[in-house]
Amino acid sequence: MARPTNAESARLTEHIVEIATRSFLRDGYANASMEQIAMAAGTSKRSLYARFASKSDLFREVVLNYSGATLGQLRNRADDDRPMVAQLSDACRRILEIVLMPDVVAMERIVISEAVNFPELALAIDAAREQGIAYLGFTISGASLAPKDGRSSRNAASQLWDLVIAPAVRSAVLGLAPCKVTDESMRTVDEGVQALWSKGLPAERRAPYARRQATGHAVGR
């Protein structure tokens, strides 16, 4: 039998990680087995162990790959000329649509449950958070939402994340809220955007937003 090419080997590794991701999401870390993963991937245990020496190594790869692929798919629109509050509200909605996906919430639950054995994977979760904050920061700077007190766009984005994204994720992970964007979560977004804007912009630049609110138009809808 011909030896697989580098490209074929890379595709098999990627396929194994995809299968392992489904297995960990379905069964959890403790109940997933390397034998079942190899069988589902259509490969041998020998081939699997040649790539990942243990289930823990495979789990690390799954979490790192999954975390990098979630918010990494977000792209800012450089030519967006909508009102700044609409852009920021929409950016928060896009983040929530990703981080509240059932599989994303399930993966975070697994990482939390295995935190004692894999403390380094908390860094993967934090890296995903940083991707989201960078996305919000670009939106803030691109929309000229410059805080009056000299805070950087990144700090303003971090504050907005803590106001509206983190509580929604926490509630979903704890099972206190559904794994989807709801009217309630978007009201929280609108309130967070308004709070950030009222602190960060001179009064004359807040006027258009106040007029929109007075006419009953929701932010970013």
PAZA-420824 format. One record per residue (C-alpha): residue in one letter; residue number from 1; x, y negated, z. Coordinates in nm, 3 decimals. Each point is the difference from the previous one (the first is absolute). Layout:
<recs>
rec aa:A, i:NUM, px:X, py:Y, pz:Z
...
</recs>
This chain:
<recs>
rec aa:M, i:1, px:0.000, py:0.000, pz:0.000
rec aa:A, i:2, px:0.133, py:-0.341, pz:-0.097
rec aa:R, i:3, px:0.097, py:-0.228, pz:0.282
rec aa:P, i:4, px:-0.250, py:-0.288, pz:0.040
rec aa:T, i:5, px:0.111, py:-0.341, pz:-0.120
rec aa:N, i:6, px:0.046, py:-0.288, pz:0.242
rec aa:A, i:7, px:-0.328, py:-0.149, pz:-0.123
rec aa:E, i:8, px:-0.186, py:0.328, pz:0.055
rec aa:S, i:9, px:0.151, py:0.035, pz:0.347
rec aa:A, i:10, px:-0.103, py:-0.357, pz:0.088
rec aa:R, i:11, px:-0.355, py:0.065, pz:-0.122
rec aa:L, i:12, px:-0.023, py:0.313, pz:0.215
rec aa:T, i:13, px:0.123, py:-0.191, pz:0.306
rec aa:E, i:14, px:-0.260, py:-0.270, pz:-0.064
rec aa:H, i:15, px:-0.268, py:0.267, pz:-0.042
rec aa:I, i:16, px:0.101, py:0.167, pz:0.327
rec aa:V, i:17, px:-0.025, py:-0.332, pz:0.185
rec aa:E, i:18, px:-0.347, py:-0.059, pz:-0.147
rec aa:I, i:19, px:-0.117, py:0.346, pz:0.107
rec aa:A, i:20, px:0.157, py:-0.041, pz:0.344
rec aa:T, i:21, px:-0.175, py:-0.335, pz:0.041
rec aa:R, i:22, px:-0.337, py:0.164, pz:-0.060
rec aa:S, i:23, px:0.089, py:0.281, pz:0.237
rec aa:F, i:24, px:0.104, py:-0.230, pz:0.285
rec aa:L, i:25, px:-0.306, py:-0.220, pz:-0.051
rec aa:R, i:26, px:-0.230, py:0.302, pz:0.002
rec aa:D, i:27, px:0.161, py:0.214, pz:0.271
rec aa:G, i:28, px:0.214, py:-0.240, pz:0.202
rec aa:Y, i:29, px:0.370, py:0.050, pz:0.062
rec aa:A, i:30, px:-0.029, py:0.287, pz:0.247
rec aa:N, i:31, px:-0.229, py:0.217, pz:-0.213
rec aa:A, i:32, px:0.164, py:-0.057, pz:-0.338
rec aa:S, i:33, px:0.245, py:0.272, pz:-0.102
rec aa:M, i:34, px:0.290, py:0.005, pz:-0.244
rec aa:E, i:35, px:-0.122, py:0.331, pz:-0.141
rec aa:Q, i:36, px:-0.344, py:-0.142, pz:-0.081
rec aa:I, i:37, px:0.155, py:-0.312, pz:-0.152
rec aa:A, i:38, px:0.233, py:0.205, pz:-0.221
rec aa:M, i:39, px:-0.289, py:0.218, pz:-0.114
rec aa:A, i:40, px:-0.223, py:-0.299, pz:-0.076
rec aa:A, i:41, px:0.283, py:-0.169, pz:-0.190
rec aa:G, i:42, px:0.053, py:0.311, pz:-0.210
rec aa:T, i:43, px:0.361, py:0.043, pz:0.106
rec aa:S, i:44, px:0.202, py:0.229, pz:0.224
rec aa:K, i:45, px:0.090, py:-0.057, pz:0.363
rec aa:R, i:46, px:0.363, py:0.016, pz:-0.109
rec aa:S, i:47, px:-0.052, py:-0.287, pz:-0.242
rec aa:L, i:48, px:-0.189, py:-0.197, pz:0.264
rec aa:Y, i:49, px:0.268, py:0.048, pz:0.266
rec aa:A, i:50, px:0.271, py:-0.090, pz:-0.252
rec aa:R, i:51, px:-0.159, py:-0.345, pz:-0.011
rec aa:F, i:52, px:-0.121, py:-0.035, pz:0.358
rec aa:A, i:53, px:0.185, py:0.191, pz:0.270
rec aa:S, i:54, px:-0.296, py:-0.006, pz:0.239
rec aa:K, i:55, px:-0.363, py:-0.099, pz:0.034
rec aa:S, i:56, px:0.109, py:-0.306, pz:0.196
rec aa:D, i:57, px:0.223, py:-0.113, pz:-0.289
rec aa:L, i:58, px:-0.290, py:0.043, pz:-0.242
rec aa:F, i:59, px:-0.233, py:-0.190, pz:0.232
rec aa:R, i:60, px:0.246, py:-0.290, pz:0.021
rec aa:E, i:61, px:0.016, py:-0.015, pz:-0.380
rec aa:V, i:62, px:-0.379, py:0.008, pz:-0.026
rec aa:V, i:63, px:-0.047, py:-0.287, pz:0.246
rec aa:L, i:64, px:0.275, py:-0.214, pz:-0.153
rec aa:N, i:65, px:-0.134, py:0.059, pz:-0.350
rec aa:Y, i:66, px:-0.360, py:-0.062, pz:0.103
rec aa:S, i:67, px:0.076, py:-0.316, pz:0.196
rec aa:G, i:68, px:0.203, py:-0.145, pz:-0.285
rec aa:A, i:69, px:-0.271, py:0.072, pz:-0.254
rec aa:T, i:70, px:-0.296, py:-0.155, pz:0.182
rec aa:L, i:71, px:0.046, py:-0.377, pz:0.020
rec aa:G, i:72, px:0.286, py:0.015, pz:-0.251
rec aa:Q, i:73, px:-0.263, py:0.007, pz:-0.275
rec aa:L, i:74, px:-0.116, py:-0.354, pz:0.078
rec aa:R, i:75, px:0.091, py:-0.264, pz:-0.257
rec aa:N, i:76, px:-0.043, py:-0.375, pz:0.030
rec aa:R, i:77, px:-0.150, py:-0.207, pz:-0.279
rec aa:A, i:78, px:0.244, py:-0.276, pz:-0.087
rec aa:D, i:79, px:-0.261, py:-0.182, pz:-0.212
rec aa:D, i:80, px:-0.282, py:0.005, pz:0.257
rec aa:D, i:81, px:-0.151, py:-0.349, pz:0.007
rec aa:R, i:82, px:-0.294, py:0.073, pz:0.229
rec aa:P, i:83, px:-0.039, py:-0.198, pz:0.325
rec aa:M, i:84, px:0.263, py:0.108, pz:0.249
rec aa:V, i:85, px:-0.248, py:0.137, pz:0.253
rec aa:A, i:86, px:-0.157, py:0.218, pz:-0.269
rec aa:Q, i:87, px:0.342, py:0.138, pz:-0.092
rec aa:L, i:88, px:0.088, py:0.076, pz:0.361
rec aa:S, i:89, px:-0.334, py:0.158, pz:0.080
rec aa:D, i:90, px:0.027, py:0.215, pz:-0.312
rec aa:A, i:91, px:0.355, py:0.103, pz:0.094
rec aa:C, i:92, px:-0.123, py:0.117, pz:0.341
rec aa:R, i:93, px:-0.283, py:0.195, pz:-0.162
rec aa:R, i:94, px:0.245, py:0.177, pz:-0.232
rec aa:I, i:95, px:0.216, py:0.100, pz:0.294
rec aa:L, i:96, px:-0.298, py:0.126, pz:0.198
rec aa:E, i:97, px:-0.124, py:0.202, pz:-0.297
rec aa:I, i:98, px:0.332, py:0.189, pz:0.009
rec aa:V, i:99, px:0.076, py:0.031, pz:0.372
rec aa:L, i:100, px:-0.357, py:0.108, pz:0.079
rec aa:M, i:101, px:-0.004, py:0.281, pz:-0.255
rec aa:P, i:102, px:-0.084, py:0.324, pz:0.187
rec aa:D, i:103, px:0.327, py:0.171, pz:-0.098
rec aa:V, i:104, px:0.209, py:-0.300, pz:0.107
rec aa:V, i:105, px:-0.176, py:-0.012, pz:0.337
rec aa:A, i:106, px:0.041, py:0.377, pz:0.037
rec aa:M, i:107, px:0.373, py:-0.023, pz:-0.071
rec aa:E, i:108, px:0.042, py:-0.271, pz:0.262
rec aa:R, i:109, px:-0.182, py:0.218, pz:0.253
rec aa:I, i:110, px:0.236, py:0.289, pz:-0.074
rec aa:V, i:111, px:0.308, py:-0.220, pz:0.035
rec aa:I, i:112, px:-0.130, py:-0.134, pz:0.332
rec aa:S, i:113, px:-0.075, py:0.350, pz:0.127
rec aa:E, i:114, px:0.353, py:0.113, pz:-0.090
rec aa:A, i:115, px:0.174, py:-0.317, pz:0.119
rec aa:V, i:116, px:0.177, py:0.178, pz:0.286
rec aa:N, i:117, px:0.167, py:0.243, pz:-0.242
rec aa:F, i:118, px:0.051, py:-0.251, pz:-0.282
rec aa:P, i:119, px:0.055, py:-0.343, pz:0.158
rec aa:E, i:120, px:0.189, py:-0.118, pz:-0.308
rec aa:L, i:121, px:-0.314, py:0.028, pz:-0.212
rec aa:A, i:122, px:-0.143, py:-0.299, pz:0.183
rec aa:L, i:123, px:0.246, py:-0.195, pz:-0.214
rec aa:A, i:124, px:-0.177, py:0.127, pz:-0.311
rec aa:I, i:125, px:-0.330, py:-0.136, pz:0.128
rec aa:D, i:126, px:0.171, py:-0.329, pz:0.082
rec aa:A, i:127, px:0.152, py:-0.012, pz:-0.349
rec aa:A, i:128, px:-0.347, py:0.033, pz:-0.152
rec aa:R, i:129, px:-0.117, py:-0.283, pz:0.224
rec aa:E, i:130, px:0.288, py:-0.214, pz:-0.123
rec aa:Q, i:131, px:-0.108, py:0.064, pz:-0.360
rec aa:G, i:132, px:-0.346, py:-0.129, pz:0.084
rec aa:I, i:133, px:0.137, py:-0.303, pz:0.181
rec aa:A, i:134, px:0.227, py:-0.078, pz:-0.296
rec aa:Y, i:135, px:-0.303, py:0.016, pz:-0.230
rec aa:L, i:136, px:-0.193, py:-0.240, pz:0.223
rec aa:G, i:137, px:0.306, py:-0.223, pz:0.034
rec aa:F, i:138, px:0.033, py:-0.030, pz:-0.377
rec aa:T, i:139, px:-0.368, py:-0.088, pz:-0.023
rec aa:I, i:140, px:0.037, py:-0.264, pz:0.271
rec aa:S, i:141, px:0.307, py:-0.160, pz:-0.155
rec aa:G, i:142, px:-0.143, py:0.024, pz:-0.351
rec aa:A, i:143, px:-0.319, py:-0.168, pz:0.113
rec aa:S, i:144, px:0.197, py:-0.277, pz:0.172
rec aa:L, i:145, px:-0.139, py:0.097, pz:0.338
rec aa:A, i:146, px:0.291, py:-0.161, pz:0.181
rec aa:P, i:147, px:-0.042, py:-0.002, pz:0.379
rec aa:K, i:148, px:0.029, py:-0.347, pz:0.149
rec aa:D, i:149, px:0.217, py:0.108, pz:0.290
rec aa:G, i:150, px:0.277, py:0.134, pz:-0.223
rec aa:R, i:151, px:-0.080, py:0.369, pz:0.030
rec aa:S, i:152, px:0.117, py:0.203, pz:-0.296
rec aa:S, i:153, px:-0.243, py:0.165, pz:-0.239
rec aa:R, i:154, px:0.114, py:0.335, pz:0.139
rec aa:N, i:155, px:-0.088, py:-0.098, pz:0.356
rec aa:A, i:156, px:-0.339, py:-0.130, pz:-0.109
rec aa:A, i:157, px:-0.060, py:0.325, pz:-0.190
rec aa:S, i:158, px:0.101, py:0.204, pz:0.306
rec aa:Q, i:159, px:-0.244, py:-0.196, pz:0.211
rec aa:L, i:160, px:-0.280, py:0.061, pz:-0.250
rec aa:W, i:161, px:0.085, py:0.371, pz:-0.008
rec aa:D, i:162, px:-0.026, py:0.018, pz:0.378
rec aa:L, i:163, px:-0.329, py:-0.190, pz:-0.008
rec aa:V, i:164, px:-0.188, py:0.198, pz:-0.263
rec aa:I, i:165, px:0.187, py:0.305, pz:-0.135
rec aa:A, i:166, px:0.145, py:0.161, pz:0.313
rec aa:P, i:167, px:-0.330, py:0.003, pz:0.198
rec aa:A, i:168, px:-0.185, py:0.157, pz:-0.295
rec aa:V, i:169, px:0.262, py:0.274, pz:-0.036
rec aa:R, i:170, px:0.006, py:0.065, pz:0.375
rec aa:S, i:171, px:-0.378, py:0.036, pz:0.014
rec aa:A, i:172, px:0.000, py:0.241, pz:-0.294
rec aa:V, i:173, px:0.284, py:0.211, pz:0.143
rec aa:L, i:174, px:-0.184, py:0.026, pz:0.333
rec aa:G, i:175, px:-0.324, py:0.093, pz:-0.176
rec aa:L, i:176, px:-0.175, py:-0.313, pz:0.121
rec aa:A, i:177, px:-0.069, py:-0.133, pz:-0.350
rec aa:P, i:178, px:-0.051, py:0.156, pz:-0.344
rec aa:C, i:179, px:0.293, py:0.049, pz:-0.237
rec aa:K, i:180, px:-0.117, py:-0.263, pz:-0.245
rec aa:V, i:181, px:-0.034, py:-0.374, pz:-0.044
rec aa:T, i:182, px:-0.324, py:-0.118, pz:0.158
rec aa:D, i:183, px:-0.185, py:-0.329, pz:0.022
rec aa:E, i:184, px:0.121, py:-0.026, pz:0.359
rec aa:S, i:185, px:0.364, py:0.046, pz:-0.096
rec aa:M, i:186, px:-0.034, py:-0.265, pz:-0.271
rec aa:R, i:187, px:-0.158, py:-0.241, pz:0.248
rec aa:T, i:188, px:0.308, py:0.053, pz:0.216
rec aa:V, i:189, px:0.216, py:-0.073, pz:-0.305
rec aa:D, i:190, px:-0.189, py:-0.322, pz:-0.072
rec aa:E, i:191, px:0.035, py:-0.110, pz:0.362
rec aa:G, i:192, px:0.372, py:0.080, pz:-0.001
rec aa:V, i:193, px:0.059, py:-0.190, pz:-0.324
rec aa:Q, i:194, px:-0.195, py:-0.297, pz:0.135
rec aa:A, i:195, px:0.196, py:0.005, pz:0.327
rec aa:L, i:196, px:0.335, py:0.014, pz:-0.180
rec aa:W, i:197, px:-0.099, py:-0.270, pz:-0.244
rec aa:S, i:198, px:-0.137, py:-0.236, pz:0.263
rec aa:K, i:199, px:0.334, py:0.022, pz:0.182
rec aa:G, i:200, px:0.220, py:-0.007, pz:-0.307
rec aa:L, i:201, px:-0.133, py:-0.273, pz:-0.228
rec aa:P, i:202, px:-0.044, py:-0.376, pz:0.034
rec aa:A, i:203, px:-0.359, py:-0.114, pz:0.044
rec aa:E, i:204, px:-0.032, py:-0.135, pz:-0.355
rec aa:R, i:205, px:0.085, py:0.344, pz:-0.144
rec aa:R, i:206, px:-0.255, py:0.172, pz:0.224
rec aa:A, i:207, px:-0.286, py:-0.209, pz:-0.140
rec aa:P, i:208, px:-0.076, py:0.218, pz:-0.308
rec aa:Y, i:209, px:-0.027, py:0.307, pz:0.223
rec aa:A, i:210, px:-0.234, py:-0.181, pz:0.238
rec aa:R, i:211, px:-0.222, py:-0.097, pz:-0.294
rec aa:R, i:212, px:-0.009, py:0.362, pz:-0.120
rec aa:Q, i:213, px:-0.104, py:0.117, pz:0.346
rec aa:A, i:214, px:-0.267, py:-0.268, pz:0.023
rec aa:T, i:215, px:-0.158, py:0.117, pz:-0.326
rec aa:G, i:216, px:-0.012, py:0.358, pz:0.126
rec aa:H, i:217, px:0.267, py:0.151, pz:-0.226
rec aa:A, i:218, px:0.201, py:0.274, pz:0.167
rec aa:V, i:219, px:0.375, py:-0.022, pz:-0.028
rec aa:G, i:220, px:0.155, py:0.208, pz:-0.273
rec aa:R, i:221, px:-0.318, py:0.180, pz:-0.099
</recs>
